[in-house]
Structures are given as C-alpha cells and as structure tokens.
C-alpha cells in the first residue's frame, strides 16, 4: 500500500511564516515612518550639532559667529570686524545654510528669556560664552526646545 505524498503546509509552517512577515512589516513601518515626530527629533539633533560646531568654530577662529533663521531654514554668519558687518558662511562650509525637513519649522526664539523676532541673530562670541537662548522647533504633532546657557552648553529638551 502506498501512502499519498502529503501536500500543503503544516500549521506550524504557516505560523512561522506569519510571524516572520509580522516582524518584517513591523520593522518596515518603523524604518519608513516619516512621522513629524521623527523628523522633528532629527532636525533638533542636527541643529544642535551645528550650533555646537558654530560655537567651537567661533573660539577657534577668534571671530564671532552667529545663527539666524527665517523659520523654514537657517544660516550661519561670520563677523567681518574690518567692515563691521555679518557675512554669510559659504555653502561649502560645514555649518552652511540649510532648510528644515518638511513639516518642521522654527516657531520661536528667546534670547535671555525675551522673545525675539525670527531672523534675529544668535551670536557666539570668540570666548565661547554667549547669551542664553531657546529655539523651539515645531511639527504638527509636537515641539522640541533647544536650549543654550551662558557657558555655551547646548541641550535638547523634548516636550513632555
């Protein structure tokens, strides 16, 4: 008597395949998630690194550098003391002008706790000491503050 060859999949095989698909789908969702919160966090981390770089560059050059934003993007400036003016750093510089990701804007600027209009410069002195400031980045779903104290320490404070 011959037994017919088994055809089809066992319940265990089907469950293993479903589990693998669920894990892969979960990873893809996390990876492809371009939610406003993730873009906001990434923009805050990038901007914090650049602000720290500008502070350090000011000390290294022995010249004041500044940051300004129109809300949609930002620019770094170098003080030209000979002409008593601010000159935009060239696009080739590590701290060149950039745009915020889609859906992320700089919504407010506080210097020494006082609201200032967007576009006003935050100056990094050549000593590394600066006026305390707070930049608030906002997306549709939340906001993040970037804070600097008088000693030039910069940190990110996420919304609670």
Backbone as CSV, one residue per row, in Angstrom:
resi,resn,N_x,N_y,N_z,CA_x,CA_y,CA_z,C_x,C_y,C_z
1,UNK,0.819,-1.171,0.000,0.000,0.000,0.000,0.870,1.243,0.000
2,UNK,0.609,2.121,-0.864,1.367,3.370,-0.967,0.609,4.492,-0.293
3,UNK,1.409,5.303,0.421,0.796,6.499,1.028,0.934,7.659,0.061
4,UNK,-0.090,8.378,-0.023,-0.057,9.557,-0.894,0.881,10.603,-0.282
5,UNK,1.661,11.233,-1.121,2.570,12.277,-0.635,1.751,13.421,-0.038
6,UNK,2.204,13.887,1.103,1.497,14.981,1.765,1.665,16.258,0.950
7,UNK,0.591,16.924,0.804,0.611,18.191,0.063,0.110,19.289,0.965
8,UNK,0.710,20.483,0.814,0.298,21.620,1.623,1.296,21.900,2.731
9,UNK,0.919,22.799,3.604,1.798,23.228,4.675,1.191,22.846,6.013
10,UNK,2.044,22.624,6.969,1.542,22.327,8.309,1.203,23.640,9.006
11,UNK,0.434,23.528,10.045,0.045,24.711,10.811,1.280,25.427,11.367
12,UNK,2.261,24.698,11.815,3.499,25.292,12.348,4.204,26.103,11.268
13,UNK,4.307,25.570,10.067,4.973,26.284,8.976,4.242,27.586,8.652
14,UNK,2.934,27.547,8.636,2.140,28.746,8.346,2.339,29.788,9.443
15,UNK,2.332,29.357,10.708,2.518,30.295,11.815,3.916,30.920,11.794
16,UNK,4.930,30.148,11.459,6.293,30.683,11.376,6.379,31.745,10.282
17,UNK,5.803,31.456,9.133,5.813,32.423,8.029,5.061,33.691,8.427
18,UNK,3.915,33.546,9.089,3.149,34.722,9.531,3.955,35.541,10.544
19,UNK,4.628,34.870,11.460,5.435,35.579,12.453,6.568,36.347,11.783
20,UNK,7.236,35.736,10.841,8.327,36.403,10.115,7.796,37.609,9.359
21,UNK,6.664,37.453,8.696,6.073,38.572,7.951,5.689,39.708,8.893
22,UNK,5.141,39.368,10.064,4.754,40.407,11.027,5.978,41.177,11.520
23,UNK,7.052,40.468,11.797,8.281,41.125,12.248,8.836,42.035,11.158
24,UNK,8.898,41.537,9.935,9.412,42.352,8.828,8.534,43.568,8.570
25,UNK,7.234,43.393,8.647,6.313,44.513,8.442,6.492,45.553,9.550
26,UNK,6.662,45.080,10.783,6.892,45.998,11.894,8.162,46.793,11.721
27,UNK,9.224,46.124,11.296,10.490,46.822,11.056,10.359,47.820,9.914
28,UNK,9.648,47.434,8.864,9.460,48.335,7.731,8.660,49.562,8.150
29,UNK,7.667,49.383,8.994,6.856,50.515,9.444,7.705,51.488,10.262
30,UNK,8.539,50.958,11.132,9.405,51.818,11.937,10.406,52.527,11.042
31,UNK,10.987,51.813,10.114,12.012,52.360,9.224,11.431,53.390,8.269
32,UNK,10.250,53.124,7.760,9.649,54.018,6.781,8.817,55.117,7.423
33,UNK,8.687,55.067,8.737,7.887,56.052,9.431,8.555,57.417,9.314
34,UNK,7.958,58.275,8.522,8.494,59.627,8.383,7.564,60.590,9.109
35,UNK,7.142,60.167,10.269,6.215,60.982,11.050,6.862,62.308,11.414
36,UNK,6.020,63.247,11.740,6.510,64.556,12.131,7.409,64.499,13.349
37,UNK,7.113,63.589,14.273,7.920,63.488,15.483,9.337,63.057,15.160
38,UNK,9.502,62.068,14.307,10.852,61.600,13.961,11.613,62.667,13.180
39,UNK,10.952,63.334,12.251,11.605,64.415,11.506,11.997,65.558,12.450
40,UNK,11.123,65.843,13.407,11.395,66.902,14.376,12.606,66.558,15.227
41,UNK,12.674,65.337,15.744,13.814,64.919,16.556,15.114,64.956,15.766
42,UNK,15.058,64.497,14.524,16.245,64.500,13.678,16.712,65.932,13.401
43,UNK,15.765,66.820,13.105,16.116,68.222,12.836,16.725,68.869,14.077
44,UNK,16.183,68.570,15.258,16.720,69.134,16.501,18.130,68.620,16.770
45,UNK,18.356,67.337,16.555,19.693,66.777,16.766,20.700,67.383,15.793
46,UNK,20.309,67.511,14.520,21.203,68.107,13.522,21.528,69.560,13.875
47,UNK,20.493,70.324,14.217,20.709,71.733,14.533,21.565,71.894,15.784
48,UNK,21.355,71.048,16.776,22.168,71.116,17.990,23.638,70.878,17.677
49,UNK,23.925,69.878,16.859,25.320,69.614,16.474,25.923,70.812,15.745
50,UNK,25.150,71.428,14.854,25.664,72.574,14.102,25.862,73.796,14.994
51,UNK,24.972,74.012,15.954,25.148,75.132,16.884,26.407,74.936,17.726
52,UNK,26.641,73.711,18.168,27.873,73.418,18.912,29.104,73.635,18.031
53,UNK,29.008,73.235,16.772,30.120,73.433,15.840,30.370,74.921,15.616
54,UNK,29.302,75.714,15.505,29.462,77.156,15.321,30.099,77.795,16.546
55,UNK,29.678,77.377,17.724,30.288,77.885,18.965,31.779,77.571,18.984
56,UNK,32.125,76.322,18.676,33.534,75.923,18.668,34.322,76.653,17.587
57,UNK,33.730,76.798,16.425,34.397,77.490,15.311,34.683,78.947,15.662
58,UNK,33.775,79.571,16.388,33.979,80.959,16.817,35.214,81.080,17.697
59,UNK,35.379,80.136,18.613,36.545,80.143,19.503,37.821,79.892,18.705
60,UNK,37.775,78.918,17.802,38.961,78.567,17.005,39.394,79.730,16.107
61,UNK,38.419,80.363,15.439,38.739,81.465,14.531,39.106,82.740,15.280
62,UNK,38.591,82.865,16.498,38.784,84.121,17.221,37.904,85.215,16.668
63,UNK,36.783,84.833,16.057,35.817,85.768,15.487,34.419,85.335,15.885
64,UNK,33.543,86.292,16.173,32.169,85.912,16.479,31.478,85.280,15.266
65,UNK,30.696,84.249,15.533,29.822,83.635,14.535,28.399,83.797,15.029
66,UNK,27.454,83.713,14.134,26.051,83.876,14.519,25.176,82.889,13.761
67,UNK,24.004,82.661,14.316,22.976,81.804,13.729,21.729,82.660,13.556
68,UNK,21.028,82.466,12.441,19.725,83.114,12.272,18.822,82.177,11.485
69,UNK,17.512,82.394,11.644,16.536,81.546,10.959,15.318,82.361,10.550
70,UNK,14.786,82.015,9.388,13.535,82.620,8.940,12.342,81.741,9.319
71,UNK,12.593,80.666,10.032,11.545,79.730,10.427,11.509,78.491,9.560
72,UNK,11.862,78.616,8.296,11.856,77.494,7.358,13.236,76.869,7.176
73,UNK,14.260,77.639,7.468,15.645,77.188,7.327,16.526,78.059,8.192
74,UNK,17.836,77.878,8.070,18.738,78.661,8.900,20.054,78.899,8.193
75,UNK,20.787,79.882,8.717,22.026,80.362,8.115,23.007,80.672,9.233
76,UNK,24.292,80.482,8.958,25.346,80.862,9.894,26.114,82.026,9.305
77,UNK,26.560,82.921,10.174,27.197,84.170,9.775,28.543,84.328,10.463
78,UNK,29.447,85.012,9.781,30.770,85.324,10.313,30.889,86.840,10.428
79,UNK,31.382,87.298,11.573,31.546,88.732,11.778,32.794,89.217,11.055
80,UNK,32.616,90.175,10.182,33.734,90.835,9.500,33.971,92.155,10.219
81,UNK,34.850,92.120,11.208,35.066,93.313,12.020,35.670,94.469,11.230
82,UNK,36.425,94.153,10.189,37.040,95.222,9.384,35.969,96.086,8.724
83,UNK,34.862,95.461,8.317,33.787,96.199,7.648,32.570,96.382,8.552
84,UNK,32.675,95.894,9.784,31.584,95.998,10.752,30.274,95.451,10.188
85,UNK,30.342,94.227,9.628,29.137,93.602,9.072,29.200,92.089,9.239
86,UNK,28.066,91.448,9.018,27.969,89.986,9.057,27.958,89.457,7.636
87,UNK,28.746,88.400,7.408,28.843,87.786,6.089,28.392,86.335,6.217
88,UNK,27.513,85.910,5.321,27.030,84.526,5.356,28.181,83.574,5.068
89,UNK,28.261,82.505,5.849,29.292,81.494,5.587,28.991,80.839,4.245
90,UNK,30.009,80.526,3.466,29.776,79.940,2.139,29.137,78.554,2.235
91,UNK,28.478,78.163,1.150,27.802,76.874,1.093,28.720,75.688,1.283
92,UNK,30.006,75.867,1.066,30.951,74.762,1.224,31.334,74.534,2.685
93,UNK,31.007,75.473,3.559,31.364,75.349,4.974,30.546,74.241,5.626
94,UNK,31.127,73.640,6.656,30.426,72.567,7.383,29.159,73.088,8.045
95,UNK,29.163,74.344,8.394,27.981,74.929,9.025,27.292,75.895,8.058
96,UNK,27.004,75.392,6.874,26.377,76.190,5.828,24.864,76.269,6.033
97,UNK,24.217,77.094,5.239,22.763,77.268,5.293,22.058,75.949,4.990
98,UNK,20.944,75.736,5.672,20.153,74.522,5.472,18.675,74.842,5.615
99,UNK,17.841,73.939,5.106,16.387,74.024,5.269,15.971,72.985,6.296
100,UNK,14.910,73.265,7.040,14.349,72.265,7.928,13.597,71.232,7.092
101,UNK,13.468,70.001,7.585,12.691,68.994,6.854,11.235,69.439,6.710
102,UNK,10.543,68.869,5.746,9.130,69.195,5.533,8.345,69.002,6.817
103,UNK,7.519,69.980,7.146,6.673,69.893,8.327,7.330,70.372,9.608
104,UNK,8.607,70.754,9.558,9.314,71.236,10.747,9.639,72.715,10.541
105,UNK,9.331,73.525,11.551,9.629,74.955,11.493,10.214,75.418,12.820
106,UNK,10.973,76.483,12.763,11.410,77.149,13.981,10.290,78.116,14.326
107,UNK,9.616,77.873,15.445,8.439,78.676,15.771,8.732,79.835,16.718
108,UNK,9.804,79.731,17.521,10.109,80.860,18.400,11.582,80.892,18.771
109,UNK,12.008,82.097,19.111,13.383,82.358,19.531,13.318,83.212,20.786
110,UNK,13.960,82.743,21.840,14.097,83.518,23.079,15.580,83.753,23.316
111,UNK,15.958,84.993,23.605,17.328,85.313,23.985,17.248,85.981,25.353
112,UNK,17.962,85.420,26.313,17.874,85.881,27.711,16.432,85.870,28.218
113,UNK,15.653,84.890,27.770,14.272,84.751,28.216,13.299,85.706,27.562
114,UNK,13.785,86.541,26.648,12.930,87.524,25.982,12.623,87.070,24.558
115,UNK,11.339,87.042,24.166,11.009,86.661,22.780,11.638,87.632,21.789
116,UNK,12.209,87.078,20.757,12.825,87.878,19.698,12.226,87.469,18.366
117,UNK,12.221,88.358,17.404,11.661,88.007,16.086,12.566,87.017,15.361
118,UNK,11.941,86.155,14.573,12.726,85.246,13.736,13.571,86.097,12.802
119,UNK,14.760,85.655,12.530,15.685,86.416,11.690,16.746,87.130,12.506
120,UNK,16.477,87.364,13.786,17.491,87.986,14.629,18.616,86.988,14.869
121,UNK,19.832,87.491,14.934,20.992,86.611,15.083,21.245,86.227,16.537
122,UNK,21.604,84.961,16.713,22.118,84.467,17.991,23.624,84.444,17.816
123,UNK,24.344,85.205,18.632,25.783,85.392,18.440,26.576,84.491,19.385
124,UNK,27.588,83.826,18.815,28.552,83.039,19.584,29.832,83.861,19.643
125,UNK,30.215,84.259,20.848,31.398,85.102,20.988,32.666,84.257,20.869
126,UNK,33.773,84.923,20.649,35.039,84.212,20.492,35.535,83.605,21.794
127,UNK,34.919,83.949,22.927,35.286,83.341,24.204,34.516,82.042,24.453
128,UNK,33.498,81.774,23.627,32.669,80.586,23.826,31.473,80.857,24.717
129,UNK,31.433,82.018,25.329,30.322,82.405,26.193,29.321,83.172,25.339
130,UNK,28.044,82.885,25.541,27.016,83.565,24.754,25.807,83.860,25.621
131,UNK,24.915,84.669,25.090,23.670,84.923,25.795,22.839,83.640,25.766
132,UNK,22.185,83.297,26.877,21.339,82.097,26.871,20.206,82.261,25.853
133,UNK,19.914,81.193,25.143,18.830,81.250,24.162,18.046,79.950,24.167
134,UNK,16.836,80.036,23.632,15.972,78.872,23.436,15.378,78.952,22.047
135,UNK,15.568,77.894,21.274,14.961,77.767,19.957,13.881,76.691,20.074
136,UNK,12.685,76.974,19.584,11.611,75.987,19.629,11.306,75.513,18.220
137,UNK,11.562,74.230,17.977,11.219,73.600,16.708,9.860,72.933,16.866
138,UNK,9.001,73.082,15.862,7.641,72.579,15.945,7.292,71.782,14.693
139,UNK,6.558,70.699,14.909,5.936,69.972,13.803,4.456,69.907,14.138
140,UNK,3.677,69.285,13.284,2.234,69.219,13.508,1.880,68.526,14.813
141,UNK,2.707,67.574,15.220,2.342,66.759,16.376,3.016,67.155,17.687
142,UNK,4.140,67.872,17.657,4.822,68.204,18.909,5.851,69.307,18.698
143,UNK,6.583,69.593,19.771,7.654,70.586,19.684,8.833,70.143,20.541
144,UNK,9.998,70.679,20.212,11.234,70.405,20.938,11.951,71.738,21.127
145,UNK,12.503,71.935,22.328,13.282,73.140,22.613,14.762,72.806,22.571
146,UNK,15.536,73.690,21.984,16.993,73.619,22.027,17.431,74.778,22.903
147,UNK,18.095,74.445,24.000,18.465,75.448,24.989,19.977,75.606,25.067
148,UNK,20.413,76.839,25.270,21.821,77.113,25.499,21.925,77.994,26.729
149,UNK,22.897,77.679,27.591,23.113,78.525,28.755,24.242,79.515,28.462
150,UNK,24.551,80.357,29.439,25.564,81.407,29.251,26.950,80.843,28.993
151,UNK,27.206,79.607,29.418,28.517,78.998,29.201,28.622,78.317,27.838
152,UNK,27.570,78.385,27.049,27.608,77.809,25.713,27.200,76.351,25.635
153,UNK,26.749,75.771,26.758,26.283,74.380,26.724,24.923,74.336,26.053
154,UNK,24.777,73.408,25.120,23.547,73.316,24.332,22.934,71.939,24.560
155,UNK,21.618,71.922,24.789,20.925,70.660,25.022,19.546,70.692,24.376
156,UNK,18.991,69.499,24.186,17.664,69.331,23.626,16.720,68.990,24.772
157,UNK,15.574,69.631,24.806,14.537,69.306,25.783,13.272,68.930,25.003
158,UNK,12.915,67.653,25.091,11.746,67.153,24.388,10.482,67.511,25.152
159,UNK,9.394,67.696,24.416,8.106,68.016,25.040,7.665,66.865,25.932
160,UNK,7.080,67.195,27.057,6.601,66.161,27.997,5.219,65.687,27.616
